[in-house]
């Protein structure tokens, strides 16, 4: 690769998205000043540690199946 630039990803906040057209996940990082601009990174590494920083997601067990989904709070279905 020509002009390869590398910088640490430590501490970078982004979003793990699924691309249904290419049938793969990508890592999207939004510009801090202009949220309409972003960079999508193709994920090549296989063992990336992820920390969820929002309570809008929940780990769910249902009938011996496990899901990471939106929480009741995010879906406004709190009791």
N, C-alpha and C positions, 0 to 999 in steps of 0.2 A: 504494500500500500504506500502510495506517495503521500507526503505531507501528513503523516499520522501524528495526531496530537492526543496526548493522554493527560487526564487530570483525575484526581481522586474522586470517587463517588461518595465517600464517607460524608454523611450528614446531608446529602442532597435529598430534597423532598420531591416526590413525583407520584405518579399514578400508574398502577399496573392495569393495563387495558387489554382486552382481547380483540384482535383484528379478525373479523369473520371472513373477510375476503382472502386473506393469506393464511387463515387458520393457525394463528400463532399469537402469543402475547407480546406486548411492547411495553416499554417504560417511557411514559410521557412526563416531561418536565416543562412547566409553564414559566414564561418570563415573569420576573418579579414585578416589573413596572407595567407591562402590557399583557394581561391575562388572555388576550386573544392570540398571542404568539406563543409557540411551544416547539419543542424538539421531541420527536419520537425516536427512541433508541431501540434497535433490534436487540433482543436478549439472546446472548450466546452462552453466557455462564449458566451452569446447571444448578448451583447450590447457593442461591442468594438469600441472605437472612432478611426477613421483612418484619417490621414493627408497625402495628396498626395504632395510629394516634388519635382515632376518633371513636366516639361511642355510637356512631351511626351504623356500625357493623356488629354482627353477632356470630358466635360459633354455635351451630345448631346440630343436635343429634335427633334424628327421627327415624324410627324403625331400623336401627343399626346402620344408618347412612349418616354421613357427616357433611355439613355444608358451611360455607362462609357466605353470609347473606346480609342484606340490610336488616337492621334491628327494628323492633317495634317502634322505637322512638323515631327513627328515620322515616318510617312509613306512617307515623302518627297514629299508631294502633295501641298506644299505651292505655292501660286500664285506668 
